[in-house]
Amino acid sequence: MAEPTDAAPGTGGSRPGPRAPGTLRIGSIAGIDVLITGSWFIVALLISVTFAPRIEASEPGLGFWKYVAGFVFAVVLYLSVLLHEASHAVVAQRRGYGVHSITLHFLGGMTEIDGQSRRPRDEFWIAVVGPLTSIAVGVAAAAVWWVVPDGLLREAVFGLAGANLVIGVLNLVPGLPLDGGRVLKSAVWGASGDQHRATIVAGWGGRLTALALLAWPVVQEPLIGEPPTIVDLVLVFILGLFLWTGATAAMAHARVRQRLPALVARPLARRTLTVPEDLPLAEAVRRAQEAQAGSIVTVAPDGTPLGIVSEAAVTAMPAERRPWVAVSTVARTMESGLTLPATVAGEDLILAISRRPAEEYLLVEEDGRIYGVLSTADVDRAFRDNARR
């Protein structure tokens, strides 16, 4: 399952980030870290125990070794899951997206890709290649099954074929967070031109799939003649919860992104007064009040911005000390990421703020002139106002 993140789109290479807590790096593919979570060992143990009776039936007398053989089968099965995820990663890289990592976990795997897809066709190919890879592995294993003699190996190949065919087909179910949900999203996006609406449609597909899955134990016995076991009920609950929460999160994310275009930095900017950095703070505040400026920026003699005066620091400074303190003492030095174009808006604005968190940012025109200062508090207030409309 390919999972986009909110990072800026990459350039096609891998960019390892900080490893998530509770994961272990086991290698890399095409420069992409391959991680496993602690839950993988739990599912490997469950597969070992579940597969052991079939191994015993094929090769009686193995004793404890039947569990070892079951664990080996679990490893081989997850190698096929790794192929599924690696196909997502390779196609994403070839289409110009950075890939953080591939993680194997209890429910399968996840490929973490930088940013949202830029085009519907990218969304389609990155998503569909995973299930197609699983189906191809399943078909290949099924072909091998026909020529392998009876015994343990034949049982393992049969299990590998069945598991991959099921994984491939189920992942094509049109509902987020499954790959099929992203395929549906790409189709709706291509037809409507609205990525966020497409995500909401695919999210509803995921919710309906979750409800159908949760209803399965009720109709299982009438349809196939077998009552659900405790294991069936637990698996249905876990998978249904996974689908419902994943779909709901994707829909909420899309609704947030629908509001982002209304966030434009220029009208939110505060009028700015520029002062020399050695000016007394009291005088700088007086001039700002006189000019009805909402922010102060310290500049060098040639006009180069040096720092943004912190409103919180000014408020915290006792009035009796302000005449004796240089304004630069309460200014944040200009650093990389604190200067933004005055035209920045929408998702670009949010990404810029998230990459370099700060209280204020300097907005500049294309020719380098200072336009104003943008406060994150003002951005947050504008976002909440848009959400209420």
Secondary structure, DSSP 8 states (H G I E B T S, - for coil): -EEE-SS----SSB------TTEEEEEEETTEEEEEEHHHHHHHHHHHHHHHHHHHHHSTT-TTHHHHHHHHHHHHHHHHHHHHHHHHHHHHHHTT--EEEEEEETTEEEEEESS--SSHHHHHHHHHHHHHHHHHHHHHHHHHHHHS-SSHHHHHHHHHHHHHHHHHHHHTSSSTTSHHHHHHHHHHHHHHS-HHHHHHHHHHHHHHHHHHHHHHHHHHHHHHS----HHHHHHHHHHHHHHHHHHHHHHHHHHHHHHGGG-BHHHH-B-EEEEETTSBHHHHHHHHHHTT-SEEEEE-TT--EEEEE-HHHHHHS-TTTGGGSBGGGGEEE--TTSEEETT-BHHHHHHHHHHS--SEEEEE-TTS-EEEEEEHHHHHHHHHHHHH-
